[in-house]
Amino acid sequence: MKKKDFVFTFGLTLFMGILWVVGELVMGLWIAVPAWGHIAWFVGIVIVTLTISVVHSLMEDESETDQIDTKRAKYERKVNKRHGVTGEDDR
């Protein structure tokens, strides 16, 4: 796990934890909510946290793949130039 991935995950978890606590305080002090409301709030927070984490992970995977492809294409152009290959088919 890269440092930026760890920081994102830790920050997301911390933020969602604080959001959950604030929601529980609001539901406990000002809004009368049945027991299932607290459970639904917790489940909702967990689902949103996991969804954001997975989407972020998928976005990171795509950007890394694009970087690798770009570097590979640059390398292939350099090698082909060195060997005198134009990149066209020899049909």
N, C-alpha and C positions, 0 to 999 in steps of 0.2 A: 504494500500500500504506500502510495506516494504521500509526501508531507501535506500537499494541498488537499488530497482526498481525505486524509485524517482530519485536517482542520475543518473542512466542510462538514464532515460527518459529526464531529464533536460539536461544532457550532449549531448545526441543525438540531441535534439532540438536546443541547442546552436550551435553545430557543423554544422548542416544542415542550420541553419540561416546564419551563417558566410559564408558557401559555396555558398548559394544563393546570398548574397550581393556581394561576389567576382565575381561570374558569371555575375551579372548585371553590375558591374563596367567594366568588360572585354568587355561585349557586348555593353556597352554604350560608351566606350572610344576607343577601338581598332577594334572591329569587327562590321561591319554594319549588323544589324539583323532587320528584319521586326517585326512589333508589335506581330504577332503570335509567334515569336521566344521567346519573353519574357514570354508570357503566357505559352508556352510549357515548358520552363525552370522551371517556378514556379510549374506547375502541376507535372513535373517530380520529383522535389525536394520533394513535398508533398507525392507522391506515394512511393518513395524510403524510406522516413522517416517512413511512416506508415507500410510498408512492414518489415523493420528492427525491428520496435517496436513489431509487431505481432509475428514475428519469435522468437524474444527474449522471449516474453511472453510464447509462446508455449514450448520453450526449458526449461524455468523455471518450468512450470507446470509438465513436464515429470520428471525432476530431483526431485521435491518435492514428486511426487507420488512414485518414486523409494525409496526415503528416508523413507517414511511412511511404505512402504511394508517391507523394511529391518528391521525397528524398530518393526513392527508387528510380523514378523517371529521370531526375537530374543525373543520377549515377549512370543510368543507361545511355543518356545523351552524351555524356562525357566519354564513356567507353567506346561508343559507336563512332564518335568524332575521331578518337585516337586511332581506330582501326579502319577508318575511311568508309564506314557504312552509312548510307544516307537514310536508312529507315524505310526505304521503299521496297516493295516486293520485287523479286528477280524473275518474274514470269515472262 
